[in-house]
Amino acid sequence: MNTKTKPHGLKFLILIILPIIFWACAFPSIKFILEEKHLSYINLTIMRLLVVCISFLIFIALQRKRFNPLQKKDIIPIFLLGFFGIVGYHLGLNYGEQFVSAGAASLIIATIPVLVTILSILYLKEKVTIKQVIGILLSLSGVVIISILGTANATIEINYIYGALGVFFAALMGAVYTILGKKMLERYSALSLTAYAMLLGSIGLIPLINNELITEVSNLPVMAWFALIFLGLFSTIISYTLWYVALETRDATEISSYLYAIPVLSTILSYFLIGEIITIFFILGGIFVITGLLLVNSKKSPRNLPLLRSKKKQST
């Protein structure tokens, strides 16, 4: 095992803060594209992952040494992992953001560590503490509050409920990815697994390509292209790469607390960028979610964002 030199000062701030900002900006960017009807939620998924796949292929070609060789026996498992954990995640998130606010979506997605804990209890037979049980109940209660009362002049509209369920489905797929990808991390680095899962999983989107995609893409305005490229390049490739480097140089427990800033920052950005209204019930639900997350992750190795976990003290 190699001893890594810990980055300090400006370098460390760049490694940590840029991914947090880019991930927070992703939610209002998605909302902008969908609300203006520039792309359907399916075509947004296809185009974002197309940008991601092209970027990853270039990255792999230029930095081959950073990636573990893909083993033939893992192609089908990684395809399934990527299709459900990545394609399913993005389809659910994009579908949901048609109806729920970007801030609400970011808070629901933030419950992935809670869902990972629940799945670990159910399928991996991990022990749970009273503190974690309270955290799970608080976070899920927060999701319910946000899903039902999180918008201005809230009424229980069926589309809004479906939207919240769509985002919750995305969070569940992110949690499933984390659990099922755990064994893969014995053979692949987090960056390698992320790249291969995205590349192979995206193949499952090919049957969804149709003439509507060509029509929508040909009519995309400049701002929509900017948002799309931002989502694929900055919120995905650059963010996960920087976070991967940070995780290799410092312990996950040392930097994971920064992740709690994502839904807060996303809500603030959504207010200023796309004019989303922040209600008292939204704030209450957000407090429940984040407090629950803190309880669930207290005194244990934290789970990171969907699509990325790091092996501790990984040798290169």
DRENMI-741839 format. One line per 8 residues: number of its first residue (from 0); their letters; for each residue x, y, z of C-alpha. Coordinates in steps of 0.1 Angstrom, whole numbers, padded with zeros to 4 digits, m for minus. Layout:
// residues N
NUM> A> X:Y:Z  ...
This chain:
// residues 316
0> MNTKTKPH> 0000:0000:0000  0012:0034:m0009  0012:0063:0015  m0006:0093:m0001  0004:0129:0004  m0026:0148:0017  m0035:0179:m0003  m0038:0210:0017
8> GLKFLILI> m0051:0246:0012  m0064:0256:m0022  m0058:0222:m0038  m0079:0204:m0011  m0107:0230:m0014  m0108:0226:m0051  m0111:0188:m0048  m0139:0190:m0023
16> ILPIIFWA> m0159:0222:m0031  m0161:0219:m0069  m0179:0185:m0069  m0203:0198:m0042  m0211:0229:m0063  m0214:0209:m0095  m0237:0182:m0079  m0258:0209:m0063
24> CAFPSIKF> m0262:0227:m0097  m0273:0195:m0114  m0308:0196:m0099  m0318:0231:m0111  m0301:0223:m0145  m0323:0192:m0149  m0354:0213:m0138  m0346:0240:m0164
32> ILEEKHLS> m0344:0216:m0193  m0375:0197:m0183  m0396:0227:m0173  m0389:0245:m0206  m0397:0212:m0224  m0364:0212:m0243  m0361:0175:m0238  m0384:0147:m0225
40> YINLTIMR> m0372:0130:m0194  m0361:0100:m0214  m0343:0120:m0240  m0326:0140:m0213  m0313:0107:m0198  m0301:0096:m0232  m0283:0128:m0240  m0267:0133:m0206
48> LLVVCISF> m0253:0097:m0205  m0242:0102:m0242  m0221:0131:m0231  m0208:0111:m0201  m0200:0080:m0222  m0181:0100:m0249  m0161:0119:m0221  m0153:0086:m0203
56> LIFIALQR> m0141:0069:m0235  m0118:0099:m0241  m0106:0099:m0205  m0099:0061:m0206  m0080:0065:m0238  m0058:0093:m0224  m0055:0079:m0188  m0056:0041:m0193
64> KRFNPLQK> m0034:0035:m0163  m0060:0050:m0139  m0085:0022:m0149  m0085:m0014:m0140  m0088:m0038:m0169  m0124:m0049:m0175  m0127:m0087:m0168  m0148:m0107:m0192
72> KDIIPIFL> m0167:m0124:m0164  m0178:m0090:m0151  m0194:m0076:m0183  m0229:m0089:m0177  m0230:m0081:m0139  m0216:m0046:m0145  m0241:m0040:m0173  m0270:m0050:m0150
80> LGFFGIVG> m0254:m0028:m0122  m0252:0001:m0145  m0286:m0003:m0161  m0305:m0004:m0129  m0282:0017:m0107  m0273:0044:m0132  m0299:0044:m0160  m0327:0036:m0136
88> YHLGLNYG> m0314:0063:m0113  m0314:0090:m0140  m0347:0080:m0155  m0364:0081:m0121  m0348:0115:m0112  m0356:0131:m0145  m0391:0118:m0145  m0396:0131:m0109
96> EQFVSAGA> m0382:0165:m0116  m0410:0171:m0141  m0433:0175:m0112  m0413:0182:m0080  m0389:0211:m0073  m0352:0208:m0078  m0347:0214:m0040  m0372:0187:m0031
104> ASLIIATI> m0355:0163:m0055  m0321:0170:m0040  m0334:0163:m0005  m0350:0130:m0015  m0318:0119:m0033  m0299:0128:m0001  m0317:0099:0016  m0296:0073:m0003
112> PVLVTILS> m0274:0066:0028  m0305:0059:0048  m0318:0035:0021  m0284:0018:0019  m0286:0013:0057  m0321:m0002:0054  m0310:m0026:0025  m0279:m0036:0045
120> ILYLKEKV> m0301:m0045:0075  m0325:m0065:0053  m0301:m0083:0029  m0266:m0081:0045  m0280:m0087:0081  m0260:m0057:0094  m0268:m0047:0130  m0287:m0015:0136
128> TIKQVIGI> m0286:0009:0166  m0315:0028:0182  m0299:0060:0170  m0299:0047:0134  m0335:0036:0137  m0345:0071:0148  m0324:0086:0120  m0342:0064:0094
136> LLSLSGVV> m0376:0073:0107  m0367:0110:0108  m0353:0110:0072  m0383:0091:0058  m0407:0114:0076  m0389:0143:0061  m0394:0128:0026  m0431:0123:0033
144> IISILGTA> m0434:0160:0044  m0416:0172:0013  m0435:0149:m0010  m0469:0161:0003  m0465:0196:0017  m0432:0208:0002  m0446:0232:m0024  m0463:0266:m0021
152> NATIEINY> m0501:0263:m0018  m0496:0226:m0015  m0524:0202:m0025  m0521:0165:m0028  m0519:0163:m0066  m0514:0129:m0082  m0486:0141:m0105  m0467:0156:m0077
160> IYGALGVF> m0469:0124:m0057  m0458:0104:m0088  m0429:0128:m0092  m0418:0124:m0056  m0421:0086:m0060  m0400:0088:m0092  m0372:0106:m0073  m0375:0082:m0044
168> FAALMGAV> m0372:0053:m0070  m0340:0070:m0082  m0327:0072:m0046  m0335:0035:m0042  m0316:0026:m0074  m0286:0046:m0061  m0288:0026:m0029  m0291:m0007:m0048
176> YTILGKKM> m0260:0003:m0068  m0241:0009:m0036  m0250:m0025:m0021  m0246:m0046:m0053  m0214:m0028:m0063  m0197:m0035:m0030  m0182:m0068:m0042  m0170:m0053:m0075
184> LERYSALS> m0149:m0028:m0055  m0127:m0057:m0045  m0115:m0059:m0082  m0121:m0024:m0094  m0113:0011:m0082  m0143:0034:m0077  m0135:0054:m0108  m0131:0023:m0129
192> LTAYAMLL> m0164:0008:m0117  m0182:0041:m0123  m0169:0044:m0158  m0176:0008:m0168  m0211:0008:m0152  m0220:0040:m0171  m0206:0028:m0204  m0222:m0007:m0203
200> GSIGLIPL> m0254:0003:m0185  m0261:0030:m0211  m0264:0004:m0238  m0298:m0004:m0223  m0310:0030:m0235  m0305:0022:m0272  m0341:0008:m0276  m0355:0041:m0263
208> INNELITE> m0339:0061:m0291  m0365:0074:m0317  m0372:0102:m0341  m0385:0124:m0312  m0349:0125:m0298  m0335:0138:m0332  m0363:0164:m0334  m0357:0177:m0298
216> VSNLPVMA> m0319:0177:m0301  m0320:0196:m0334  m0342:0223:m0318  m0322:0227:m0286  m0314:0263:m0278  m0279:0274:m0267  m0288:0275:m0230  m0302:0240:m0230
224> WFALIFLG> m0270:0227:m0247  m0250:0245:m0220  m0271:0229:m0192  m0268:0194:m0209  m0230:0196:m0213  m0227:0209:m0178  m0247:0179:m0165  m0227:0154:m0184
232> LFSTIISY> m0192:0169:m0182  m0191:0189:m0150  m0217:0173:m0128  m0206:0138:m0137  m0172:0133:m0152  m0153:0161:m0135  m0171:0159:m0102  m0167:0121:m0098
240> TLWYVALE> m0131:0123:m0109  m0122:0151:m0084  m0141:0133:m0056  m0123:0100:m0065  m0090:0118:m0061  m0101:0133:m0028  m0112:0099:m0015  m0078:0084:m0024
248> TRDATEIS> m0059:0110:m0005  m0080:0113:0026  m0104:0091:0045  m0140:0091:0035  m0150:0098:0071  m0129:0130:0069  m0147:0145:0039  m0181:0130:0038
256> SYLYAIPV> m0197:0157:0059  m0193:0181:0030  m0220:0160:0011  m0247:0174:0035  m0242:0208:0019  m0256:0195:m0015  m0294:0197:m0008  m0289:0230:0011
264> LSTILSYF> m0269:0246:m0017  m0292:0231:m0044  m0322:0246:m0027  m0306:0280:m0025  m0294:0279:m0061  m0329:0268:m0073  m0344:0298:m0055  m0321:0323:m0073
272> LIGEIITI> m0316:0305:m0107  m0351:0292:m0115  m0373:0310:m0089  m0384:0280:m0068  m0403:0289:m0036  m0391:0276:m0003  m0419:0269:0021  m0419:0263:0059
280> FFILGGIF> m0429:0227:0054  m0400:0222:0029  m0376:0236:0055  m0391:0213:0081  m0388:0183:0059  m0353:0192:0050  m0343:0195:0087  m0358:0160:0093
288> VITGLLLV> m0339:0145:0063  m0305:0160:0072  m0309:0153:0110  m0318:0117:0101  m0288:0114:0079  m0264:0126:0106  m0279:0100:0130  m0277:0072:0105
296> NSKKSPRN> m0241:0079:0096  m0228:0087:0131  m0198:0067:0142  m0196:0046:0111  m0181:0047:0076  m0204:0069:0056  m0219:0060:0023  m0211:0084:m0005
304> LPLLRSKK> m0231:0096:m0035  m0247:0072:m0059  m0222:0058:m0085  m0192:0064:m0063  m0176:0047:m0033  m0140:0044:m0024  m0119:0015:m0010  m0101:0027:0021
312> KQST> m0063:0030:0017  m0065:0017:m0018  m0031:0009:m0033  m0022:0020:m0069
